[in-house]
Amino acid sequence: MAPEIGPMDSDRLLTTTRSVRRRLDLERAVPRQVIEECLEIALQAPTASNQQNWHFLILTEAEPKKQLAALYRKAFKSYAGQAAATSSAYSEDDPRAQRRLLVGASAMYLAQVLHRVPVLVIPCLRSRLEGAPVAVQAAGYGSILPAAWSFMLALRSRGLGAAWTTLHLSYEKEAAALLGIPDDVTQTCLLPVAYTVGEDFQPAQRLPLARVSSWNRWGP
């Protein structure tokens, strides 16, 4: 089992928690207790007005995973075509371009094996945000997404990984009908969860901070 990351290793935890696809261990079972421990940590995340109106749907049975994976693959076919059409959007020295092919291959692999991943988790919000004011939408997503990220960090500290995916949301209504999700609930992402193969995760290449930040006034 991979060594746990201690509380003093917070910078390492934050900079090496990756979206894991190819290195998910499809054969090793994930105990329910581990998932629940990580979700308990996730529930400590910020929540707008202390509403705590989140819900985490955990899938471990073969049939619902298989059916959800079919929707995911259907959405992936459309996504792959769009990604190919925009493959030349970045210059050769742009770190986003350097990783694009690897990420594409990794995403294709996940689409093929999603039904085999031990645990699928769908973080949900107990409200609908379509047409709501921007502030309301921001508060809603600002309540569930930090919790989902905390869940991923907690997984990483225990030798597990996950991948932040949203492709199945192209068929959100079909997924809701399949899984019995009420009409007034918003699915926010899908997290395939498994133990990871290996522990040598590294910080990713990112754009320089100067290109993505400005002080006191918006600027290049």
N, C-alpha and C positions, 0 to 999 in steps of 0.2 A: 504494500500500500504506500502511496506517495506520502512523504512527510507533510505534516500540517504546517501551515504558516502561522507563526506566533503573533501575538498582538503588537509586538514591536516592529513587525515587518509590514506595516500598513502601506508604505510607498511601493514595496515590491508587489504586494497583493493588488494594488490599484493599477499598476503599470503592466502587469502580466496576466490579468484576467481577460482572456481573448474569447471571441466567438469560436467555439470548438466544433468542428464538423468531422473531419477525417479521423481525428484522434479520439473520438468517442468509443469507448469499449462496449461493443454491441452484445458481448457474451456475458459480462459480469452483472449480476443482479444488484439493484440498488435498494437497500432496506428502507422500508417506510419510515422508520425512526429518523434516518438521516435527512430525508426530505422534510419531515415535520420540524426537525431542529432548524433547518435553514429557513423554513417559512416563519418560524417563531422569531428569528432574527429579522426577517423582512418586515414583519409587523411593527418593528420599531422605527420604520422610516417615517419621514414627515407626511402628514395628511392634512389637507385643507380643512380648516375649521374643526379639526379633530373628528371629522365625519367617519373615518375608517370604513368608507363604503367600497371596499375592495373585496374580491373573492377570487380564490385560486382554484382552478379546476385541474385536478391531477389525473392523468390517464395512465393506467398500467396494464389494462386488459387488452388482449390482442385485437379483438374485433373493432372497437372504437378507434384504436390507433391505426389500424389498416384503412378504415374508411376515411379518417381525417387525412392520412397520408395520400390517399387518392386525390382529394381536393387540392392538397399542396402541390402534387405533381402536375395537376391540371393548370394551376396558376403559374408554376415554374416554366412551363412551355412558353407562355406569353412573355414572362420576364426575361427568359434567355434570349428571345428574339429582339426585345428592346435593348438589352445590354449589348448585343452584338452590333446594333445600329449606332451606338454611342461609344464604341470602343476607342475611337480616335479623338475623344474629347480633350485628353490631357497630353501635355508635352512629354517627351521621353524621360526628362529628368524629374517629372512630377511623381512623388511617392505613391499617389493614387493610381497612376498608370502602371508603375512597377509591380503592384500587387494585384492588378485587375484580373489577369489570366489565372493566377493561383486561386484567388477568391472564387472566380467563376467555376473552376474545376471542383473546388471544394463544395460550392453550393450545389452543383450537379450531383455530386456524390451523396450529399445529405438528402436530396430529393429521392434518390434511388433507395436509400436504406431507412428512411424516416420511420417506417412501420416497425423496424427492428430495434429502435432506440428504447431502452428499458422504461423510461418515464418521459411523458410529454406534459408540460405544465402550461396552462393558458391563464395569465393574469387578467382579471376582468374588473370592470368598474360598474357599480350598480346604478348606472344612469346612462342616458344617451346625450351626446353633445352636439349633434347636428343642428345647425342654426343658432346655437347659443352664442352669447357675446364672447369675444376673444378672452376676456378675463375669466369667464366661467370655464371655457375650454381649457385654458392654461391651468386653472386650479384643479380641474378634474384629472388631466393627464399628469399634472405635477404631484398628484396624490398616489397614483398607481405605479408610474414608471420608476421613481426612486425605490419603491418597495421591490419591484422586479429586479432592479440592478443590485440591491442589497442581497437578494436571494442568490444571484449569480456569484457575488463576492463570497457569500457564505459557502456556496458549493465549492468554489475554488480553494478555499482554505481547508477543505476536507478531502481534496484530491479528486473532485468531480469537475465537470465542465458543462457548459451549455452554449447554445447559439441563439442570439436574438434574431428571430425571424418574424416576418409579417405577411408573407406571401399568401397564406391561407385566408387572409382577410378579404381577398378578392372574392371569396365565396363565404363571407361571414354568415349570411343567412342560412346557407346550406349547412355550415358547420354547427350553427346554433340549433337547427332542427335535428341534426344528427345526435347532438350531445344534450339536448333538453335545456339549452340555455334560454332564459326568458327574453322576451322582446325588448325589455327595458334595460338590458345589460349590454355593455360594450366590451367586446374582446379587444385587447390592446396588443398582444403579440403571442407568439408560440415559442416555448423554450424546450427544445429536446435536451434531456438531462441524462448523463451517464458518467461513470468513472472515466478518467482520461488515460490514454496510453502514453506513458512518459510524463516527465515533469519539467522539461527544459523549455518552458514558455518564456518568451522574451518581450520587451517593449516593442510595439509596432512602429514602423516608420510613419511619421505624421508631418504635415506641413509645418514650417517654422512658425513659432508663436507670433512673430511680427506680422505675418501674413493674415492671421486670423484674430487679431486683437487690435484695439485702439483705446486711447485714454481720453476721457472727458468729452469727446465729440467723435462721431462716426467718421472714419477715414480709411484709406487704403493701407 
